[in-house]
Amino acid sequence: MSSFRKEKAKAGACVAYFLTKRREYRNSMNPFKSLREKEEKKLRSRRYRLFANRSWGVQQFSPEEQALWEGVTEELMSDEEDSLSEPGVWVARPPRFRAPDLSRLCYSIDSHSKHGNKTNRVYGSLSDRLPSTEIQLLPQHLYNPNWEREAEEEESTNGGRGRKSFCPDLNAFIQIKVEKDE
């Protein structure tokens, strides 16, 4: 290995080390933020996995249903959160901005997959995740343009009670332990 490559490798290792130390320090300053970032990363990873599985599964369906799938992105996949009441169970929460026809197709793909309807996956209420600005660039048949109005109507029928957008079943009394490096 040339001396230039050795120096470049050392510099890369130093950068990685100090980025890790910076992230640890930032997380120690605000442990709630680090927990939220970790949870969001897990949800995003599950959406990517779900998109890959459904994209493969839709190939087994009719051409009309495959045409409905054209243009679908990971953003339109359900959030799969860990159930707080039942260990090992995922609660699937479809995004409220996803079109109803696409939601029915997703459910159909899931039920016809090689694993069928999984016993460790239950369907919960709609997700409170907000869409990105790119959602409006998707074909009109994939998203519900009236999702905000429908969410407001739902909130008004629930007596004005809002739902928590992050981990709705989260107990308010969480204990977080932060340890210092010495």
N, C-alpha and C positions, 0 to 999 in steps of 0.2 A: 504494500500500500504506500503510495507516495506521501510525502510530508504534507502536501496541500490537502489531501483527503483526510489525513489524520487530524489536521487542524480544523477542518470543516466538521468532522465528526465530533470533536471535542466541543466546538462552538455550539453545535446542535444539541448536544447533551446538556450543556450549561443552560441554554435557552429553555429546554424542556423542564429542567430542574427548577429554574426560577419562576416559570409559569405555574408549575405545580405549587410552589411555595406561595405565590401571589393568590392563587385560587383558594388555598387553605386559609390564608389570612383573611381574605374577603369573606369566606364562609363563616369564619369564627366571629366576625363583626356582626353578621346578621344570619343566624342559623335558620330562621324561617324562610329567608330568600333561597338559601341553598337547598332546603327541603322542597320548595316549590319548583326550583329548576330541575332537581332530580326527578320529581314526579312528572313534570312536563316532558322530560326526555324519555321517560319510560312509556308514557302515552303515545308519543310520536313514534317510537320504535314499534309499538304494537300496531299502530295504524299502517306503517309501512309493511309489516308482516301480513296484516289482514288484506291490504291491497294486492300484494303478490299472490296470496292464496286465491282471492276472488278473481283476479285477472286470469289465472290458470283455469279456474273452475267455470268461468263464463264461456269458455271455448266449447263446452259440452252442450250449450243451449242453442236455441233456434237463431237464425240470422237476424230476426227482428229484435230479440233480446240482446244479441251481440251488438247491434247497432245502437241500442240504448246505452250500452257500456262505453261506446266511443267517447273519448275525451275525459273520462273519469280520472281523478287524481287522488293522491293519498289524503288530501284534505277532506274529501267527502266520505272517508271511512269513519266508522263508529269509534268512540273512545271506549277503551276497555279498562275499567278501573278494578282494583282489588276490592272485593266485598269486605266491609268491616265486620259484618255479622257472621259470615260463613268463610272460614279460612279455605283457600284453594279455589274459590269461586270468583270468576270475572263477571262484572256487571257491564254489559254492552249498552252504551248510550249513543243512539244515532244523533248526528248533528241536526239541529232544528232547521238549518238552512238547506238541507238536502231535499230534493224533490221526492214526493211520496212514491211515484213510480219507481224511482231508483232504489228507494228503501225496500220496496216489495221485491225487486230483483235481487238485492243484496241478501235478504232473508231467504229467498229461494235458492240462491247459490250456496249459502251456508248449509241449508237443509239437504242439498243434493251433493255436498262434498263427500269425500271418501270417509270422513269421520262422522258425517251426519250432524244432527243437532247435539252439540256437546253438553253433557250434564253439568260440566263446570262453567258453563257460560249461560247467564240469564240476561234477559232484556230488561233494562231499567227505563227510567224517564228520559226525555230528550236531554242532550248535552247542552250546557250553557256556553260552550266554546264559541267564540266569535270567529266569523270567516275572515280570511285575509282579503286584501283589496283585489287580488287576482281572481277571486271567485266570480266576479262580474264578467271576466273574459271567457269563462267556460260557456259551452252551449246552453241555451235557455232551458232545455229539457232536463238538465242535471241538478239545478238548484231551484229553490222556492224563493222568488223575488219578494214575496209578502211575509217572509219569516219574522221580520221585526214587528209588524202589525199584529200577527198572530201571537207572538210572545207577549206583547202588551195586553192583548185581550185575555190571555191565559192568566197573567199576573193579576188583572183586575177581577177575574172570576175567583181567584184564590184569596180574595180579601186583602190584596195589597202585600201579601207576604212574599217577599223575594226569596229566591233560593240562593244558596252559596254557590258561586261559580267554580270554586276549587274544592274538590272532594266534599260533596254535599252532605255525606253522613258523618263528617268529621266531628268528633267530640271536642268541645270547646276547651277541655282541660287536658292539654297535651303537655307532657313534661319532656323538655329537651335538655340533654346533658352535653355541655361543651367542655372538652378537655384541652388544656394548654400543653404545647410541646415545651419541654424544659431541657 
